[in-house]
Amino acid sequence: MQRLLYYFFYILSLIPLRVLYLLSDLVTFLIYHVFQYRRSVVMENLFIAFPEKSTQERKKIAKKFYQNIADSLVETFKMISASDRLIEKMFRFEPAMLEPFLKTDKKIQIHAMHNFNWEVVNLGISKNFKLPFLGVYQPLKNEFFEMLFSKIRSRYGTVLIPATDFKNNFLPYQDKQYIIALVADQNPKRIAHAWWVDFFGRPTAFTQGPEKSARLSNNRIVFGTFFKLKRGVYSFSAEVITDDPASLKPGELTLKYVDYVQRSIRERPDNYLWSHRRWKHAYNEAFASLRLISADR
């Protein structure tokens, strides 16, 4: 059964991207208008983030967001058989973008976020950067899609490290120079040990893991964001934050990161993954000792 499914998606991936975008338009219509996939969550999140915008302005952002989801879906399946030339066309970067990853003997830790299209950007980074590229991710529950996405993501050598078994999978690389990417805007699993930061004016839980890892290893810390230039073309930008995270005060790196995420979202609001419940945890006084100052400094 898995082999038949793979053949189906492989054949689907052979369709030219310009034709697949017609399928994407149909999927966008279905998930926005017909099935209304997490539409209430998306609109609530947009209201929290942009209360100053009108309902029509937020709906416009939401429609573009759903288009981005659908485009990312067909683009990801296209990666099954995409040529190197196509991937090069889909991932663009200026030579200066490589600077944060050069001229250092330190290990490099990227704090990224849920932007589009992370699958294309993963391939672009692993294809163009010389250091081993490690990606920490949450394994999919479906065995077939876990296999399929792992195959796509590791095409150019990305080392996939499941967050569920990080220590054992990371051991072979701990004494080598590498680039490791962490999606640092995940909702924390242990809410009692989260940092609470004012994110778009509301106390929001952020995991302490990326900051703890940075302070412990004292890696070069880079904040990264990626975004759509036009349909099927993505870019990545990065900013060196510090080469000495251990010298920062507890919580300071998280505050810098949250500020960076907010700026990125405000610049391109439809580029962020609004369908995940960023504000699902409510703050209460029991977490007062873990609350940080506002990120809007």
C-alpha positions in Angstrom: 0.0 0.0 0.0 2.8 2.4 0.9 4.5 1.7 -2.4 1.3 2.5 -4.3 0.9 5.7 -2.4 4.5 6.7 -3.2 4.0 6.0 -6.9 0.8 8.2 -6.8 2.6 11.2 -5.3 5.7 10.6 -7.5 3.5 10.8 -10.6 1.7 13.9 -9.1 5.1 15.5 -8.7 5.9 15.1 -12.4 3.2 17.6 -13.3 4.6 21.1 -14.1 4.5 23.5 -11.2 2.4 26.0 -13.1 -0.3 23.3 -13.5 0.0 22.3 -9.9 -0.8 25.8 -8.9 -4.2 25.4 -10.5 -4.7 22.5 -8.1 -3.4 24.8 -5.3 -6.1 27.4 -6.3 -8.8 24.7 -5.9 -7.4 23.6 -2.6 -7.4 27.2 -1.4 -11.0 27.6 -2.3 -12.0 24.3 -0.6 -10.1 24.9 2.7 -11.1 28.5 3.0 -14.7 28.6 1.8 -16.0 25.0 2.0 -14.2 23.2 4.8 -13.1 26.4 6.6 -10.1 24.6 7.9 -9.3 26.2 11.3 -10.8 29.4 10.0 -12.0 30.5 13.4 -8.5 30.0 14.9 -6.9 31.9 12.1 -9.3 34.9 12.4 -9.0 34.9 16.2 -5.2 34.9 15.9 -5.3 37.7 13.4 -7.6 39.8 15.6 -5.2 39.4 18.5 -2.1 40.3 16.4 -3.8 43.1 14.4 -6.7 44.6 16.4 -6.1 48.0 14.6 -7.0 46.4 11.2 -10.5 46.2 9.9 -12.3 42.9 9.5 -11.9 43.1 5.7 -8.1 43.7 6.1 -7.8 40.7 8.3 -9.8 38.5 5.9 -7.5 39.6 3.1 -4.5 38.4 5.1 -6.3 35.2 5.9 -7.1 34.5 2.2 -3.4 35.0 1.3 -2.4 32.8 4.2 -4.6 29.9 2.9 -3.1 30.4 -0.6 0.4 30.1 1.0 -0.6 26.9 2.7 -1.9 25.3 -0.5 1.1 26.5 -2.5 3.4 25.0 0.1 1.6 21.7 -0.1 1.9 21.3 -3.9 5.4 22.7 -3.9 6.4 20.1 -1.3 5.0 17.3 -3.3 6.8 18.7 -6.4 10.1 18.3 -4.5 9.8 14.5 -4.8 11.0 14.6 -8.4 12.1 18.3 -8.8 15.4 18.8 -10.6 18.3 20.6 -9.0 17.7 23.4 -11.5 14.1 23.9 -10.3 15.1 24.0 -6.7 17.8 26.6 -7.5 15.1 28.7 -9.1 12.8 28.4 -6.1 15.4 29.3 -3.5 17.2 32.6 -4.0 19.7 34.3 -1.8 22.3 37.1 -1.9 25.9 36.0 -1.3 26.0 38.3 1.7 23.4 36.1 3.3 26.1 33.5 3.8 28.1 35.8 6.0 26.5 34.7 9.3 27.6 31.2 8.6 31.2 31.9 7.5 34.4 33.1 9.2 33.7 31.3 12.5 34.8 28.1 14.0 31.8 28.1 16.3 28.8 25.8 15.9 25.9 27.7 14.6 22.3 27.6 16.0 19.5 29.1 13.9 16.3 30.2 15.7 13.7 30.1 12.9 9.9 30.4 12.9 6.8 29.0 11.2 7.0 30.7 7.8 6.4 29.6 4.2 7.8 27.5 2.6 10.1 25.8 5.1 10.5 22.7 3.0 12.0 24.6 0.0 14.2 26.7 2.4 15.5 23.5 4.1 16.6 22.2 0.7 18.1 25.5 -0.3 20.2 25.8 2.9 21.4 22.2 2.9 22.3 22.4 -0.8 24.3 25.7 -0.6 26.0 25.5 2.9 29.1 23.4 3.4 28.6 22.6 7.1 26.4 19.7 8.2 22.9 21.0 8.5 20.8 19.5 11.4 17.1 20.0 11.5 15.2 19.4 14.7 11.6 18.4 13.9 8.4 16.7 15.3 7.9 13.3 13.7 4.6 12.7 11.9 2.3 10.1 13.3 1.5 8.7 9.9 4.2 6.2 9.0 3.9 6.8 5.2 4.1 10.6 5.3 6.9 10.5 7.9 8.9 8.4 5.4 7.9 10.6 2.4 8.8 13.9 4.1 12.0 12.5 5.5 13.0 11.5 2.0 12.2 14.9 0.7 13.9 16.8 3.5 17.1 14.8 3.5 17.7 15.1 -0.3 20.8 17.3 0.1 22.0 15.8 3.3 19.9 17.5 6.0 20.3 15.4 9.1 16.8 15.1 10.6 16.8 14.9 14.4 13.4 14.0 15.9 12.7 16.2 19.0 11.3 13.0 20.6 14.8 11.4 20.7 17.1 14.4 20.4 20.0 13.2 22.6 20.7 9.9 20.9 20.4 11.3 17.4 22.6 14.4 18.2 25.5 12.4 19.7 27.4 11.8 16.5 27.6 15.6 15.8 28.1 17.1 19.2 31.9 17.4 18.8 31.7 18.7 15.2 31.0 22.1 13.7 27.5 22.2 12.4 24.4 24.4 11.7 21.4 23.4 13.7 17.9 24.8 13.0 15.3 25.1 15.7 11.8 26.3 15.1 11.7 28.4 18.3 8.1 29.6 18.2 6.7 26.2 19.2 4.2 26.0 22.0 6.0 24.5 25.0 5.0 21.1 26.1 5.7 21.8 29.8 3.8 25.0 30.3 5.1 25.4 33.9 8.6 25.8 32.6 7.9 28.2 29.8 9.0 31.8 29.4 6.0 34.2 29.4 6.6 37.1 27.0 4.3 39.9 25.8 3.7 38.8 22.2 1.5 41.2 20.2 0.4 42.7 23.6 -0.6 39.4 25.2 1.3 37.2 27.6 2.4 34.2 25.6 4.3 31.0 26.5 7.6 30.4 24.7 9.7 27.3 25.2 13.0 27.8 27.1 14.7 25.0 25.2 16.4 27.0 22.4 17.8 29.6 24.9 19.0 26.9 27.3 20.7 25.1 24.5 22.3 28.3 23.3 23.6 29.2 26.8 24.9 25.7 27.5 26.8 25.2 24.2 27.6 28.9 23.7 27.1 28.6 19.9 26.9 31.4 17.5 23.2 32.4 17.5 21.5 33.4 14.3 17.9 34.5 13.9 16.5 33.4 10.5 13.4 34.2 8.6 12.2 33.2 5.1 9.5 34.5 2.9 7.8 34.3 -0.5 9.2 36.7 -3.1 6.6 35.5 -5.6 4.8 32.3 -6.3 7.3 29.5 -6.3 10.3 31.7 -5.3 11.5 32.0 -1.7 14.3 33.9 0.1 16.1 33.4 3.4 17.6 36.1 5.5 19.7 35.7 8.7 21.1 38.0 11.4 23.9 37.1 13.8 22.7 37.9 17.3 25.6 36.9 19.5 28.7 34.7 19.6 28.5 34.6 23.4 24.9 33.7 24.5 26.2 32.5 27.9 27.0 36.1 28.7 23.4 37.2 28.3 20.9 37.5 31.2 18.4 34.7 31.5 15.5 35.4 29.2 17.3 38.1 27.2 17.8 35.9 24.1 14.2 34.9 24.1 13.1 38.5 24.3 15.3 39.3 21.3 13.9 36.4 19.4 10.3 37.4 20.1 11.0 40.9 19.0 12.5 39.5 15.8 9.5 37.3 15.1 7.0 40.2 15.7 8.9 42.4 13.2 9.0 39.6 10.6 5.2 39.0 11.0 4.3 42.7 10.7 6.3 43.0 7.5 4.6 40.0 5.9 1.5 39.0 7.9 0.3 36.3 5.5 3.6 34.5 5.6 3.2 33.2 9.1 1.4 30.0 10.2 -1.8 31.4 11.7 -3.5 28.1 11.9 -1.6 26.9 15.0 -2.9 28.1 18.4 -0.1 30.5 19.4 -2.2 31.8 22.3 -3.9 28.6 23.5 -2.3 28.8 27.0 -3.7 31.4 29.4 -1.3 33.2 31.7 -1.9 33.1 35.5 -0.1 34.3 38.5 1.4 30.9 39.2 3.8 31.6 36.4 4.7 35.1 37.6 8.3 34.1 38.4 8.8 33.0 34.8 7.4 36.1 33.2 9.7 38.3 31.2 9.4 42.0 30.3 7.7 43.1 27.1 9.4 42.2 23.9 8.3 45.5 22.4 11.3 47.5 23.7 
